[in-house]
């Protein structure tokens, strides 16, 4: 190669590398290379093709070739008789055809080349670092000939430049994909979602935002394994992707997926899309020999109607999702202004309750549980009360919304258990007769997976036998995760000698048939049935049936909310042994209940080894 040729080739190389460094599109980089080589080597026409993962030809650059030529070869398969380029990619070696008109490699394609004056062709494969053919670089000639020595050196350099440019583009694309797409599901990730959401709010055109939570994902991870949880997430993502094009699903992380819905102008349209997504997601997911029922909960908000900036729309959709999880699990709730007010109040209450617990202002008050025949106190229920600086006592109902926060609920239960253990120790030391103290536990207490150890350690710290504690679990907690998760945890508690009561029976999800699978010692009939006794026959039928079933299942029954002597008389007539309510006492502080226990405590308590309240 002459010095002038070397200088020109170096100039071509420099220009191509600069284009790559500037971040030019791969097609433009290829076009620059083709044009410079064509000006350097008269009489040749350059072409660069890519080979996709399926062995199909994809034109990249050929600025001197007519567009119809590139369109005609787009999508053709490589093979042993696929022209110069397709054959070179197939053989993984250069292919020289000095006469397109007669060469059998061009038998099926010469009609594309000859009318354009392309009489000969030489194609060389482009390889990546692993040796895989990722493209071809070709010279077409207007005469029947092969390459010169100079052209061979030029093509060698061009092939290297093409390999570098293609690999650089693929690395950039891979990095972009990693930055903007979720690895597990291949859905757009949070960064991609944020960009798309901001883009749509700037455009100002109608759209909706739906947030989706996968129900019971933690249970799947804990009981079957994270591989099963990942499979569930992937399947739900794939099913949502099939709902396109107007829905763009993005995985925000964990069990949360966001869906941007284009062209949605009102809540009715958004709800219709949400219902379509719910229908698409539903169905069993098979993981090995396990089947998982896919369930999701959705909340949505509309651009314009529910906010005009990304933060407000996202927050309002989140409020709607929270409401759906609380009241419409497995369904959809659209945003309405009242949800924001309720959420702000809840956040404020969480902060106030957090501060009150830090100050020690949350204490237990105790409501007696009595034998209906004798009015003897056989047990107590500990109820959280917030004592304000002026002495005002605030019942738990006033800060109930804050207990939806799992952290707050967990912390409150811990404080209540510690208070109760200390009070029980004081009563035992004074020889005061009583059996058990009931303490309410929530979903948040079960989520940590350490409830049994926690109760055991807190009562052991005060040297109180676990036979003196009853954990009260309401129906929504039993049924809120799955039919098995909480019951299994409850069974572990019972194995340690802790009694468990099913609280507020009849108000939640449970039915009489669930008593066969709920591992409990005590059933507490909700006040909504008790208050109608003596005036409502259906309530009396339910209470009679429940008492009979509980007796046959060796479960004890406590009637809640007894406020009149007539209600107590009806319950005694039905065979109910125990009850609690304002007829006997409101919840009172520990000092007051100490005096009540001295006066009305059970004179002949059951043996310490007994399993249930009697």
N, C-alpha and C positions, 0 to 999 in steps of 0.2 A: 504494500500500500504506500503510495506516495505521500510526502509530507503534507501536501495540500489536502489530500483526501483524509488523512488522519485529523487534521485541524477541523475540517468540516464535520467529520463524524463526532468529534469531541463537542463541537458546538451543538449538534443535534442532541447529544446525550445530556449536556448541561441544560438545554432548554426544557427537555422532558422532565428532568429531575426537579427543576425549579417549579414546573407546573404541578408536580406531585406535592412538593413542599408547600405550595400556596393553597393546597386543598382543592384544586380543580376537580371537577367531576371526571370519573374514569373515562367516559366517552370522549370528553374534550381532550384529555391527555393523549388518548389513542389517536384522535384526529390530528393533533399537533405533530405526533411522531410520523404519521402517514404522509402528511403534507410536506414535512421537511425532507423525508427520504425521497419522495417523488421529485422534489426539486433538485435533490442531490444526484439522483440516478435517473436520467431521462429514459423514457420508454417503458417505465414500470408503473403499475397501479397497485397500491397497497391495500390490504384488507386484514383486519383483526377480528377474530371470532372468539367468543367465550363458549366453553362447554359446561353445561349445568350438571347438577348431581344425577340427572336422569339420562345423561348422554345425549342431550339435545343441543343443537347448534343455536347460539344466540349472537347475532351481529353486534359488535361493539363499535367499530370504526371502519369506514371505507369512504372517505369524503369524495373520492373521484368516481365512485361507482354509483349508478343510478339507484334511487330509493327502491324501485321495484325489484332490483336484484337482491338487495338485502332482505326485503320483505319475503321474497320467494324462498330463501334459504332458512329463514327464521323458523326454528322448531324442527328442522330435519334431524334425523338420527344419524349419529356417526356409525360407520360400518366398513366392511372390507371393500365395498364398491360405492363410495359416497363422495366422488370427486376427489380433489387433492386434499382439501382441508378435513373433510369427514374421515377420509382414509388415514391421513396422517395422525389424527387424534386416536383412531382405532388401533393403528399399528404402533403408536407411540414413537414414531420416527419420521424424518422428513420424507416427503413424497414429491418427486419431480415428474411432471407430465409435459413432454415437449410438443405434443400434438393433441389438443383437446378433442378434435374432430374424430380421431381414430382410437384413442386410448379407451379401453373397456371401463376404466374407473369413472369415466365421464359419460358413460352410455346413457344414463338416465337424466343427466343434467346439462349436456352440451347445448341444449336448446336455450338455456339461460345465458351462457357465456358467448357463444359464437356470434349472435346478432349484435353484441356490443363490441366486437372486434377483439375479444379476448381469445387468443389462439393457443397459449401455453400457460402453465401454472406451476408454481413451486410453493409448497406449504410446509412449515416447520412447527412441531408441537411446542407449546409453552407449558412448562412444568412448575409446580410449586416446590417448596422446600422438601416435601415428602416424596417427590417424584411423580405425583399425580398430574395427569394432563388436565389443565384448566383452560386452555385456549389454543389458538393457532395464529401464526403470523404468515401471510402469503404475499408473494409477488405474482401478478398477472402480467403477461407479455403480449404485445401486439404482433409478435412474430413467433414462429415455431423454433423455440430454442430453450436451453437450460441456463442456469446461473453461471456467472463469471466468478473468478476467485475473489475479486473485489466485492461482488454482491454477497458472496458467502460470508465474508467478514462483517459486512454491514448487517446482514440478517442475524448473525450470531449476537451482535451487540443489541439489535432491536428485540430479539427474543428475551434477552436478559432484562432489558428495560421494561418490556411488557410484563414479565414475571414479577418484577419489583412493584410496578404500578398496580397490578391486579391484587397482589398480596397485601399491599398497603391499603387498598380500598376494602378488602375483605376484613382486615384487622380493624379498620375504622368502623365498618358496619357491625362487626362482632362487638366492639366496645360500646357502640351506640345501643345495640340490642341489650347488652348487659346493663347499661345505665338506665334504659327506659322500658325494659320488659322484665316481667317476673320469671325467674328461673324455673320454678315448679310448674306453672300453668301456661307460660308463654303469653299471658295476657299483659297489656300495658300495666306498668307498675305505678306507684304513687307519684313519682316525679312526672311521668308521662300524663297521668290523670290531672295533676295540678296545671300542667301546661295547656292541656286541652280545655280544662274548665275555664282558665283565664282567657283563652282564645275565644271561647263561645260567649263569655260575658262581654268581651270587647265588640264582637259582631252585633250583639243586641238582638239576635233572632231567637224565637221561642225554643226552649228546650227544658227538659226535666232532669232531675238528679234523683236516682234511687240508690239507697244504701242497703246492702244485703248482709245479714249475719248467718253463718252456718250454725244451725242449732246442734248442740250436744257434741261439738267437735272435741272438746277436752275429754269428754267421756269416751269417745272413740279412741283417742290417743292413749288414754290411761288403761282402758280395758282390752283393746285389741292391739294397739301399737301405733307408733307414729307413721309407719309405712301405710297402714290402713287409713289414717287421717289424711295423709298426703294424697292417697288414691281418691278419697272422697272429694278433696278440694279440686283435684285435677278433673274429675268427672263433672262436677258442678260447673267448673269453668268452661269445659268443652260444651256442655249443654247450653250455657248462656251464650257462648260464641255462635251457636247455631241460630240464635234469635236475631242476628244482624240482618240488614245493614243499619237500621235506624238506632239500634242499641249498641253502644260501645262499652263492653264490660272491662273493668280495670281492677286488678287485685291490689288493695291497699296494704295488705299484710294480715297474717293470722287467719282469722275466719271472716274477714270483712272484704267485701267486693263492692265497688261502686259502678253504677251504670249511668252513662250519659245518654239521654234519649232525645234525639233530634226531632224538631217539628211538633213538640208537645206544647199545646197552648192552654190547656185547662186540666183541672184535677181529674175529670172523668177520663180523659185520654191517658193521663199518666197511670191511673188505676188499671185501665185496660191493659197497658203494657206490663204493669206489675203482675197482673193475673196471668198474662201469657208467660212471663218469666217463671212464675211459680209452677205453672203446668209443665214447662220445659224441664225444670230442675227435678221435679218429683220422680220417684221410681227407685228401685233397689240398685245398689252398687255392689257388685261382686268383687271381693278381695280375697283371693285364694279360695278357701272353703267357707268364708264368712260372707254374709249378706248384710249390708248396711242400708237402712232406709234414709234417703236424702231428704232432709227438711231444712227450710230456710225461712227467715223472717225479714220483711222488707219495710222500709220507711222512705217516703219521697217528698220532694219539694220542687216547686216550679220557679223558673227564672221569670222575673217581672212580678209575679203574683206574691211570691214568698221571699223576694230579695233580688237586688240587682248587682250584687258583688259576690265574688266567689266565697268569701268567708261566711257571709250571711246565709247563702243558699246551702252550703255544706253544714253549717250549724243547725239550720232548721230541718234539714233531712235527717241529721243525727238525732234531733229531738223526736222526730216522727218515728225513727227506728227504735229509740228507747221506749216510746209509748207502745209500739207494737210488741216489743218483747215483754212488756209488763201486762198487756191486756189482750193481745191478739197473736200470741205465739204461733208461728207457722202461717201467718197471713201478712196482710199489708195495711199500713196506716199512712194516710197522707197528712202533711203538715197543716195545722190550723193555729191561729195566733195564741189560743189558750195554752198550747203545749209549751211555748216559750216562757210564758208567765209561770207555769207550774215548774218548769225546769229551773228557772232562776230562783224560785222560792226553795226548791229542793237543795240547790247548791248552797244557798244561804243557810238553810237549816243544817246541812252537813257541817259547815264551818262552825256554827254555833254549838252543835252537839259535840264536835271535836274539841272545842275549847272547854266546854263544860266537863267533859270526861277528864281532860288534862288537869282541871281544877278540883276534881273529886266531887263534883256537884250532882252526879248521877248515882242514885242509891236505890236499893230494892225496898219496895213496900210489899207487905205480905197479905194475901187474902186467904182466910181459912177455908179448908175443905172439911166438911162435917159429915158425920153419920146422920142420915135423915131421921132415923128412929129416936136417937138420943140427943142430937145436937152436939155430941162430943167432937172436938177438933181432932181429925186423924192425919191431917196433912196441911200443907201450905202451897200456894203458888206465888213465886217471886215475880213482881212486876216492876219494870224500870220506871223510875220517877226522876224528873229533873227539878232540883230544889234551887229556886232563884235566890239572889242575895237578900231579898226582903222576906224570905220564908215561904213564898208562894210555891206550891207543888204543882208541877206540870206533868200530866199523864203521858204515857208513851204514845197515845194516838196523835198528840200534837207534833211529835217529831218522827212519826212512823215513816214518812217519805224518805227521811235521811237514811233509814235502815236498808233501803234498796241499794245503797252503796256497800259492796261486800266488805271493804276495809273497815268502815264504820261499824257494820253489824258484827264483824269478827271481834273488834276491839271492845264493843259494848258487852258482848257475851262474856268475854274474858273478865271484865270488871265485875259483872253480875255474879259470875261463878265464884270469884274470889270473895266478894262481899258475903254471899250465901254461905260459903264454907266457914268464914269467920263467925257468922251468926250461929250456925249450927253447932260449931265447937263450943260457943258460949252456952247454948242451951243444954248441950250434953254435960258440960261441966257443972251446971246448976241442977242436973237431974230432972229437967223439965220433960214431961212425956210428949212425944210426937213421933210420927213415922218418917214422912218424906217432905222434901221441898222440891216443887217443880220449877224448872228454869226453861224458858223458851229459847230455842235455837233456830237459826235461819239458814237459808241456802248458803250464805257467805261462810257460815261455820263449817259446812261440809266441803266446800270447794278446796280448802287447804289440805284435806285428807288426814288431819291430825287431831280430830275432835276427841277420840277416845283417850289418847295420850295426854291431851290438854286437860280434860276433866280429871283424869287420874292424878296428874301431878299437882293440880291446884288443890284438890281435896286432901291429897297425901301431905301437902305442905302444912295443913292445919290439923292433921291426924284425924280426919273425918272419914268413916267408912263409906264406900260408894253406895251402900244399901240405903243411904239417906237422901239420895238425889234421884229425881225423875226428870228426864229431858223431854220437853214437850215439843213435838214437831207437827206443824199443821199440814193439811192435805196438799197445799200448793208446793211445799218443800218436798214432800214425798214424790210428787208427780212432776216436779219442775225440770228434773234432769233426764231421767228415763225411768222405766218401771223397775229397774234393778239397782241403780247406783246408790241412792240414799238408803233403800232397804238393806243393802249389803253392809253399808257403814253402820246402820242402826243395829244390825245383828251382832257386829263386832262389839258395840257398846254393851249390849245385853249379855254377851259372853263374859264381860268383866263384872257383871253384877249390877249394872246400871239399869234402872227401870226406864221404859220409854212409853210416852203417852201420845196418842194421835189426837191432836188438838183441833177444836172447831169442826168436828166431823159433820159433814152434810152441806158445807158451804163451798167446797172447792171441786176438785176433779174426781174425787174418790167415789166409789159406789160400794154397796154391801159386798160385792164379789171381791173387791180389793182387800177386804179384811183377811181373805185366805192367804194373801201374799205379803201383807204388811206385817213385819215382825214387831208387834207392840204388846204391851202388858195392859194398858189402860186406854179406853176410848172416852173422849170428852164430848158429850153431845152439845152442839152449838146452841147458844141462847135463842137463836131464831126459832128453834123448835120448842124450847121450854116456855117462851113467853106466850105461846098460843095454847098451851095445855089448859083444858077446861072449857075452851071456846072453839077449838078447831079440830074436827075429827081426823083429817088426814095427818096432822102433826102427831096426834095421839097414836095413830096406827104405826107411823114410822118409829116413834119412840118405843112402843111395845115390841115391834119386830127387832129393833136394834138390841134391846135388852135381852131378848130371847136368844138371838144369834151370838151375842157376846158371852152369854152364860155357857152356851154350848161350846164355844171356842176357848173357854177358860180365861176370858178377858174381864177386867173390872170396868165399870162404867161410872163416870162422874158427870152429873148434869150441871151445865154452866148457866149463869144468869138467872138464878132463882131469886125472884123479887117479892113474891106473895106467898102467903101460907097456903092458898089454894093450889098453887103450882107444886109446892112441896108435898101436899097431901096426895095429889094425883100421882106424882113420882113414887111415893111410898106405896101407893095402891098397885102400881105397875111392877113393884119389886126393885126399884132403884135404891141402892143402899147409900150412895154418897152424892153430895152436891156442893155447890158454892154459889154465892151471889150476895146482893145487897141485903137480902132478908136476914142473913147471918152477920155479915160485916163487909164494909168497904175495905180495900187495901189500906193497911196501916203501917207505920214505921216499925222497925224491929223492937224498940222499947215497948211499944203498945202491944204488939203481938206476944211479947214475953208474958205480960200480965194475963192476956187472954188464954195462953197455953196453961198457965198455972191454974186458972179457974175452970177452963173447959177442955183441957187436954184429955185425951183418951185414957181412961182409968186402967184399962187392961190392953196395952199395946200388943200387937202381934209379935211373935218371936223375931229376933234379928235376922234369922235366915229366910224369912218369908219372902216370896218373889213379888207380891203385889200388895197394893193398898187394900185394907179390909175394914 
